[in-house]
Amino acid sequence: MPRWGWFVPLGIATLVGALLAFRTGWIAATISETDVITAFSQRYVQQDGGPEASLGDCVGLAGQIEGAWITVRCGNIQYHVNRLGRLMSTGTPPEKPSI
């Protein structure tokens, strides 16, 4: 096998890695809070909210857990989302103590 044949797989792997890194950076640079709130509000209406759910039930908050960029609260469900727009976890808001 010629010597250059050994470098072709390395060049292809480097090119694929560079494209994946560019794609991840592009997503992080162009995603907005509105995009995240809209996407998870639609998820709530379609999957989790029940028959009377509406987009107006949802509100965006600063990240409520470690590593979360934004928390979307819809009714009793919280969606914790990272900076790339990926769902980290779901949960219910903690009960406020009664005094």
BELFENGI-V383746 format. One line per field, one symbol per residue. psi: psi as a letter, one per 20 degrees, with the letter a starting at -180 (. if undefined). Layout:
BEGIN
psi=???
END
This chain:
BEGIN
psi=pqhhhhighggghggggggggggghgghhiqrhgggggghghggghgihahjqrhiiqqprqpirpipgqpopodjppoppahjjqpgrraqqqqppp.
END
